[in-house]
Amino acid sequence: MKFTIIQTNVLNEVILDAQMMTPPPTHNGKRLRIYYASQVSVAPPTFVLFVNDPELLHFSYKRFLENKLREAFNFTGTTLRIIARERQN
């Protein structure tokens, strides 16, 4: 199966829609903020989320985002990697 790079604006729409449907949970009164996402590799499809605090990305929310990406881009049965990285100012 051949994968292509997903356009950043399309990827960010899917991530934003997922956040609007199910907002990230809070942890110690802080909520994860996903500023934007970018695809950095195709084998396996790897996505970097630029966030306020990578520690706030709970494994269950990460899995939720993986499933939304699978649905949106037909990655059924494909291993996806999601990396949370703190946004640099």
N, C-alpha and C positions, 0 to 999 in steps of 0.2 A: 504494500500500500504506500502510495506517495503522498506526502503531506506538503503543503505550501505554507508560507508565512501568512498569518492573518493580519490584516491591516490594523494598526493600533487603534484607530477611531472605532472600528467595528468591535474589536476586543473590549474596549472601554465601555461601549454601550451595553454589551452583555454583562459585564461586571457591575455596572451601575444598576441595570435592571434587577440583577440578583440581589444587590444590596437593598433596593427599594422594596422588593418582595419580602426579604428576610434580612433585617438589619443585623450587623455583627453583634454578638453578645457583649455585655460589659464585663470587665474584670477589675476588681478593686475600684469601682467607680469610673474607670477609664474605658472608652470605647475605641475600637480599632477604626482608623480612618484609612481608606484606600484612596490615594490621590490619583494614581493611574497605573495601567498595566502595559506590559510590552512582551512580545514573544521573542525569545533569544535563541531558540534552537528548534529544529524540527524532528530530531531523532534522539530521544523521544521528544514530543512537543513539550517545551519548557517555557514557563511564563514567570516573569518577575513582577511582583506587586510592590509598588513604592508606597509605603505606609508610614504612619506616625510612630509606631512602635512594633517591630516584628514579633515581640513576645506576646502581643495581644491577639495574634492569629492562632486561635484554638484549632486543634486538629479536626474537630467536627465541622467547623466553619470552612476550613480548607477543603475538606472532602465535599461539602456542599457546593463550593465554587467549582471544584473539579467536575462534579456531576452536571452543573449548569454549562460548563464549557463543552463537555461531552455531548450534551443535548444540542447545543447551538451549532457546533461545528462537526457533528457526526464523527466523534472520536470513540465510538462504541468499541469496547474491548481493548482500548489503547492505554498504555501507561502514560499518565500526565505528571509533570513535575511543576510544582508551584513553589517559588522562592519568595519570601517576604524580605524586603530590603528597606531600611530606613531612608526616607527621602532626604537628600542633601540640599541645603539651602543655597 
